[in-house]
Amino acid sequence: MVDENKGIKRSYVLINALDINPIQEDRTQGGTSFILHPIFLIKSYESPLKIRTEGEDMTERKLITVLTEVCETVKSDNNGFVWLTHLGHWKAPQVIAVFNTESEKQRALTNGWDIDFISQVNIALASIKSAPVGIYFDSEEQCKKVSGGNWDSHLSTIKNLH
């Protein structure tokens, strides 16, 4: 989707394996998307005129790799957490942890699960010289209720997530 007022291309890329996305139609605009893991949904806001350097692509891959490691580790807690994603630039991403239901999310947060999760995210991001601008918690249930299951629409209201 292109915002005609700002010339910004906005898209979500579902990531499945570390490789260039083979279904990306125009590799010259909006940067290259990568496939890494089925639990990640990556939102990209990039100017169609911006050309990403190899270093930026490598650092984005590192961000995805360290967040994948955190995700796989915390999924083993079996508390309803199912996936995470990030929005924004790799140097200062917003990280969103997604649970199946609101009750699972509330139970995990009440039990202090978020303290360990936030610590793991901060350590992982520090390893690539990054720091989150926010860490949010959401659920599949809430996305369906508020946004009809449309994660693009739902994540565009990230400032309202708690």
C-alpha beads as a LAMMPS data file, in Angstrom:
LAMMPS data file: protein, C-alpha beads

162 atoms
161 bonds

1 atom types
1 bond types

-500.0 500.0 xlo xhi
-500.0 500.0 ylo yhi
-500.0 500.0 zlo zhi

Masses

1 110.0

Atoms # bond

1 1 1 0.000 0.000 0.000
2 1 1 1.422 3.402 -0.902
3 1 1 0.530 6.494 1.080
4 1 1 0.294 9.026 -1.721
5 1 1 0.874 11.986 0.603
6 1 1 4.179 10.694 1.906
7 1 1 5.362 8.309 -0.805
8 1 1 5.821 5.597 1.806
9 1 1 5.306 1.942 0.955
10 1 1 3.717 -0.037 3.803
11 1 1 3.593 -3.793 3.741
12 1 1 3.641 -6.856 5.951
13 1 1 5.804 -9.813 5.107
14 1 1 5.186 -13.205 6.673
15 1 1 8.590 -14.724 7.233
16 1 1 9.240 -18.451 6.825
17 1 1 12.975 -19.114 6.172
18 1 1 16.139 -17.021 5.807
19 1 1 16.124 -16.114 2.125
20 1 1 14.961 -13.408 -0.233
21 1 1 11.183 -13.492 -0.575
22 1 1 10.531 -15.127 -3.983
23 1 1 7.077 -13.563 -4.336
24 1 1 8.257 -9.984 -4.021
25 1 1 7.228 -8.422 -7.320
26 1 1 9.515 -5.416 -7.539
27 1 1 12.888 -5.847 -5.872
28 1 1 13.946 -2.283 -6.714
29 1 1 11.335 -0.476 -4.618
30 1 1 10.789 -0.614 -0.901
31 1 1 13.793 -2.770 -0.073
32 1 1 14.129 -6.531 0.001
33 1 1 12.002 -8.672 2.271
34 1 1 13.413 -11.800 3.827
35 1 1 11.846 -15.079 4.789
36 1 1 13.041 -16.476 8.127
37 1 1 10.458 -18.138 10.374
38 1 1 6.695 -18.789 10.253
39 1 1 5.995 -16.983 13.525
40 1 1 7.157 -13.550 12.384
41 1 1 5.093 -10.872 10.716
42 1 1 7.331 -7.997 9.684
43 1 1 5.946 -4.564 8.896
44 1 1 8.002 -2.427 6.590
45 1 1 7.675 1.312 6.062
46 1 1 10.186 2.351 3.454
47 1 1 10.419 5.036 0.850
48 1 1 10.218 3.518 -2.641
49 1 1 13.200 5.703 -3.533
50 1 1 15.379 4.485 -0.683
51 1 1 18.048 1.967 -1.640
52 1 1 19.041 -0.244 1.265
53 1 1 22.679 -1.072 1.686
54 1 1 23.973 -4.588 2.206
55 1 1 24.873 -3.625 5.801
56 1 1 21.292 -2.594 6.567
57 1 1 19.962 -5.861 5.138
58 1 1 22.448 -7.859 7.205
59 1 1 21.503 -5.999 10.374
60 1 1 17.782 -6.539 9.737
61 1 1 18.559 -10.240 9.334
62 1 1 20.448 -10.193 12.641
63 1 1 17.460 -8.558 14.333
64 1 1 15.155 -11.242 12.951
65 1 1 17.576 -13.964 14.030
66 1 1 17.902 -12.755 17.646
67 1 1 14.142 -12.207 17.957
68 1 1 13.522 -15.699 16.568
69 1 1 15.790 -17.130 19.265
70 1 1 13.866 -15.253 21.968
71 1 1 10.560 -16.381 20.492
72 1 1 11.502 -20.049 20.379
73 1 1 12.808 -19.893 23.943
74 1 1 9.689 -18.315 25.419
75 1 1 7.291 -20.503 23.423
76 1 1 8.511 -23.408 25.542
77 1 1 6.819 -21.769 28.555
78 1 1 3.501 -23.123 27.184
79 1 1 1.482 -20.187 28.500
80 1 1 -0.407 -19.234 25.342
81 1 1 2.353 -17.127 23.769
82 1 1 2.413 -17.986 20.054
83 1 1 4.523 -15.497 18.100
84 1 1 6.160 -12.102 18.083
85 1 1 6.881 -9.420 15.551
86 1 1 8.614 -6.106 15.324
87 1 1 7.818 -2.785 13.704
88 1 1 10.189 -0.010 12.753
89 1 1 13.895 0.300 12.152
90 1 1 16.249 -2.389 13.429
91 1 1 18.039 0.123 15.697
92 1 1 14.852 0.980 17.611
93 1 1 12.099 -1.559 16.933
94 1 1 8.758 -1.932 18.640
95 1 1 8.387 -5.569 19.694
96 1 1 4.961 -7.177 20.007
97 1 1 4.374 -10.503 21.779
98 1 1 1.175 -12.244 20.688
99 1 1 -0.843 -14.747 22.723
100 1 1 -3.751 -16.926 21.604
101 1 1 -6.297 -15.387 23.960
102 1 1 -6.691 -12.364 26.195
103 1 1 -7.060 -14.585 29.264
104 1 1 -3.747 -16.345 28.486
105 1 1 -2.093 -12.966 28.014
106 1 1 -3.477 -11.626 31.295
107 1 1 -2.494 -14.782 33.191
108 1 1 1.074 -14.623 31.835
109 1 1 1.422 -10.926 32.670
110 1 1 -0.043 -11.440 36.145
111 1 1 2.479 -14.221 36.775
112 1 1 5.398 -11.961 35.818
113 1 1 6.167 -13.665 32.504
114 1 1 6.623 -10.237 30.915
115 1 1 9.605 -9.424 33.161
116 1 1 11.605 -12.365 31.800
117 1 1 10.410 -11.721 28.237
118 1 1 11.412 -8.037 28.335
119 1 1 14.790 -8.969 29.780
120 1 1 15.417 -11.533 27.030
121 1 1 14.396 -9.050 24.314
122 1 1 16.660 -6.334 25.764
123 1 1 19.640 -8.703 25.954
124 1 1 19.039 -9.999 22.415
125 1 1 18.719 -6.506 20.940
126 1 1 21.759 -5.210 22.833
127 1 1 23.789 -7.981 21.175
128 1 1 23.210 -6.268 17.807
129 1 1 23.480 -2.706 19.192
130 1 1 19.734 -2.143 19.139
131 1 1 17.218 -1.134 21.803
132 1 1 13.440 -1.447 21.725
133 1 1 11.357 1.718 21.803
134 1 1 8.491 -0.334 23.191
135 1 1 7.486 -3.880 24.038
136 1 1 3.791 -4.626 23.747
137 1 1 1.540 -7.588 24.431
138 1 1 -1.460 -8.530 22.301
139 1 1 -3.558 -11.548 21.357
140 1 1 -5.055 -13.232 18.332
141 1 1 -8.411 -12.951 20.087
142 1 1 -8.119 -9.179 20.469
143 1 1 -7.058 -8.726 16.835
144 1 1 -10.106 -10.668 15.660
145 1 1 -12.403 -8.708 17.983
146 1 1 -11.062 -5.213 17.236
147 1 1 -9.739 -5.530 13.677
148 1 1 -11.558 -8.525 12.240
149 1 1 -8.331 -10.531 12.229
150 1 1 -6.548 -7.971 10.022
151 1 1 -3.092 -7.684 11.588
152 1 1 -2.099 -4.859 9.223
153 1 1 -4.916 -2.720 10.552
154 1 1 -4.478 -3.929 14.111
155 1 1 -0.752 -3.227 14.324
156 1 1 -1.205 0.224 12.815
157 1 1 -2.731 1.161 16.179
158 1 1 0.315 -0.064 18.132
159 1 1 0.285 2.956 20.446
160 1 1 -3.000 1.666 21.878
161 1 1 -1.676 -1.807 22.757
162 1 1 -0.948 -2.659 26.381

Bonds

1 1 1 2
2 1 2 3
3 1 3 4
4 1 4 5
5 1 5 6
6 1 6 7
7 1 7 8
8 1 8 9
9 1 9 10
10 1 10 11
11 1 11 12
12 1 12 13
13 1 13 14
14 1 14 15
15 1 15 16
16 1 16 17
17 1 17 18
18 1 18 19
19 1 19 20
20 1 20 21
21 1 21 22
22 1 22 23
23 1 23 24
24 1 24 25
25 1 25 26
26 1 26 27
27 1 27 28
28 1 28 29
29 1 29 30
30 1 30 31
31 1 31 32
32 1 32 33
33 1 33 34
34 1 34 35
35 1 35 36
36 1 36 37
37 1 37 38
38 1 38 39
39 1 39 40
40 1 40 41
41 1 41 42
42 1 42 43
43 1 43 44
44 1 44 45
45 1 45 46
46 1 46 47
47 1 47 48
48 1 48 49
49 1 49 50
50 1 50 51
51 1 51 52
52 1 52 53
53 1 53 54
54 1 54 55
55 1 55 56
56 1 56 57
57 1 57 58
58 1 58 59
59 1 59 60
60 1 60 61
61 1 61 62
62 1 62 63
63 1 63 64
64 1 64 65
65 1 65 66
66 1 66 67
67 1 67 68
68 1 68 69
69 1 69 70
70 1 70 71
71 1 71 72
72 1 72 73
73 1 73 74
74 1 74 75
75 1 75 76
76 1 76 77
77 1 77 78
78 1 78 79
79 1 79 80
80 1 80 81
81 1 81 82
82 1 82 83
83 1 83 84
84 1 84 85
85 1 85 86
86 1 86 87
87 1 87 88
88 1 88 89
89 1 89 90
90 1 90 91
91 1 91 92
92 1 92 93
93 1 93 94
94 1 94 95
95 1 95 96
96 1 96 97
97 1 97 98
98 1 98 99
99 1 99 100
100 1 100 101
101 1 101 102
102 1 102 103
103 1 103 104
104 1 104 105
105 1 105 106
106 1 106 107
107 1 107 108
108 1 108 109
109 1 109 110
110 1 110 111
111 1 111 112
112 1 112 113
113 1 113 114
114 1 114 115
115 1 115 116
116 1 116 117
117 1 117 118
118 1 118 119
119 1 119 120
120 1 120 121
121 1 121 122
122 1 122 123
123 1 123 124
124 1 124 125
125 1 125 126
126 1 126 127
127 1 127 128
128 1 128 129
129 1 129 130
130 1 130 131
131 1 131 132
132 1 132 133
133 1 133 134
134 1 134 135
135 1 135 136
136 1 136 137
137 1 137 138
138 1 138 139
139 1 139 140
140 1 140 141
141 1 141 142
142 1 142 143
143 1 143 144
144 1 144 145
145 1 145 146
146 1 146 147
147 1 147 148
148 1 148 149
149 1 149 150
150 1 150 151
151 1 151 152
152 1 152 153
153 1 153 154
154 1 154 155
155 1 155 156
156 1 156 157
157 1 157 158
158 1 158 159
159 1 159 160
160 1 160 161
161 1 161 162
